[in-house]
């Protein structure tokens, strides 16, 4: 299959609408070809297997917590450890990828992120760090998503300008061009009441503009959702979060996400001092509490029960429906 797709491949350069004479591509695979990323992942994984043999010994604390040594998505590779020195030692090996693989690690683009709690949240610079297009801090990620979504709204208004456009078409364009920008990766958001109110307020503001209800004209939130055939945005975040959780629970037990859940539900992490902060795990546990109608804690048997439920998608969807009806 690879031979058939990449043999006698020709490419052409197009400049200002005019194409240059075609030439035969003899190196690599064509950019944009659906096979290219699959071949890269296979090749990259094989190179990493060789590279892992050069890693220094895993620190004892990492073994105790059963931390995954790395996470990979396409060419984005992250190393995880409780030891700063261990990561520095790995970095020295990574930039020396064996030459036979013809791969090169760009040391200047390497980021070092220290995730830890600070007394003042403003000091937690890690929350503003991006990974795969999302900021690590939920509040910071929502702020960034809002900025990008607002830019998408401005472009949408520019498309029709002064021409009269029906509300139905406006909503269709809004749902296609704006909401996906706003809700990118929202399945990882652990919303507090304040953050949930923030995204709902933003959503209603956009709906009012689309429906023409700007000052001094008013409309209640209930009627606004009715004429726009919509609902609070936090409901969609909640649905995607639960769907994403089920997807993770069905993953391989050796996957980094499953290992992270094992750590979180086994209570191997020492609690931080001070008032506990809400997060993604807290939101998911609150959902489970609603289902059981009692206080459920992060215990290993709870995680096992959730995994059993998630293996059958119909059961998992039914579980979400029961939780949704309990709100």
Buried (B, 14 or more C-beta within 10 A) or exposed (E): EEEEBBEEBEEEEEEEEEEEEEEEBEEEBEEEEEEBEEBBBEEBEEBBEEBEEBBBEEBEEBEEBEBBBBBEEEEEBBBBBEBEEBBEBBBEBBEEBEEEBEBEBEEEEEEEEEEEEEEEEEEBEBBEBEBEEBBBBBBBBBBBBBEBBBEBBEEBEEEEEEEEBEBEEBBEBBEEBBBEBBBBBBBBBBBBEEBBEBBBEBBBEBBBBBBEBEEEEEBEEEEBBEEBEBEBBBBBBBBBBBBBBBBBBBBEEEEBBBBBBBBBBBEEEEEEEEEEEBBBBBBBBEBBBBBEEEEBEBEEEBBEBBBEBBEEEEEBEEBBEEBBEEE
